[in-house]
Amino acid sequence: MFDVRRADAVHRCLRAILDWSAVKKRVLVAIVVVCVLLLGGLLWFGLGSPMPAFGPWRYMGSKYGDSYHTRSCLWADQIQPENRIYFSSSDAAEREGYVACRVCDPGE
């Protein structure tokens, strides 16, 4: 004979399993999205870029030039990324033989 209570319990159990499966899929999708965003952020802000996004650099110069600039200087934007060199202070730049830009005047 058909037991309604047992069928109802089986139905609830199957429903819970299916709901848990949907939750796991949502969690998995959320984890993938977070990983993609983090990896994209790392590539944009550091790993794939010659510009160190994190760290104490405040000034930039060219490997082939003799002056250093602030981040916002018009001339700093003209330096090719592969030729950039970064300094944490104006003293560090001057120790390497660079002189302050006359446009942005980055001296501290």
C-alpha positions in Angstrom: 0.0 0.0 0.0 1.2 3.6 -0.8 2.3 5.5 2.3 1.7 9.2 1.8 3.9 10.2 4.7 6.9 8.3 3.3 6.3 9.7 -0.2 6.1 13.2 1.3 9.4 12.7 3.2 11.1 11.4 0.0 9.7 14.4 -1.9 11.1 16.8 0.7 14.5 15.0 0.7 14.7 15.2 -3.1 13.7 18.8 -3.0 16.4 19.6 -0.4 19.0 17.8 -2.5 18.0 19.7 -5.6 18.0 23.0 -3.7 21.4 22.3 -2.3 22.7 21.5 -5.7 21.4 24.9 -6.9 23.1 26.6 -3.9 26.4 24.8 -4.7 26.2 26.0 -8.3 25.6 29.6 -7.2 28.5 29.4 -4.7 30.7 27.9 -7.4 29.7 30.7 -9.9 30.4 33.3 -7.2 33.8 31.8 -6.5 34.7 31.8 -10.2 33.5 35.4 -10.6 35.6 36.5 -7.6 38.7 34.7 -8.9 38.3 36.3 -12.3 37.9 39.7 -10.8 40.9 39.2 -8.6 43.1 37.9 -11.4 41.9 40.7 -13.7 42.8 43.2 -11.0 46.2 41.7 -10.5 46.9 41.7 -14.2 45.7 45.3 -14.5 47.4 46.6 -11.4 50.6 44.8 -11.2 51.5 41.4 -12.7 51.0 42.2 -16.3 52.1 45.8 -16.1 55.6 47.2 -15.9 54.2 49.8 -13.5 54.3 48.6 -9.9 50.7 49.3 -8.7 51.5 48.6 -5.1 54.5 49.9 -3.3 56.1 53.1 -2.2 57.0 54.6 -5.6 56.1 58.3 -6.1 58.4 59.3 -8.9 59.3 57.9 -12.4 62.0 58.4 -14.9 63.2 56.9 -18.1 66.0 54.4 -18.4 67.4 56.6 -21.2 66.6 60.0 -19.7 68.1 62.1 -17.0 65.1 63.6 -15.3 62.4 62.2 -12.9 58.8 63.2 -12.7 55.7 62.9 -10.5 52.9 60.5 -11.4 50.8 63.2 -12.8 53.4 65.0 -14.9 52.7 65.4 -18.6 56.2 64.2 -19.5 55.9 61.1 -17.3 53.0 60.0 -19.6 55.4 60.2 -22.6 57.8 57.6 -21.2 57.2 54.2 -22.8 56.2 51.6 -20.2 59.1 49.3 -20.9 61.6 52.2 -20.4 60.1 53.4 -17.0 62.1 53.3 -13.8 60.5 54.0 -10.4 61.7 55.8 -7.3 60.2 56.0 -3.8 61.7 59.4 -3.1 63.3 62.3 -4.8 66.5 61.5 -2.9 66.5 58.0 -4.4 66.1 59.4 -7.9 68.9 61.9 -7.3 71.2 59.2 -5.9 70.8 57.4 -9.3 71.8 60.6 -11.1 68.4 61.9 -12.2 67.5 65.6 -11.9 64.0 67.0 -11.1 61.7 67.8 -14.0 61.4 71.6 -14.6 57.7 71.2 -15.4 56.3 69.2 -12.5 59.1 70.1 -10.0 58.9 66.9 -8.0 61.6 67.8 -5.4 60.3 67.2 -1.9 
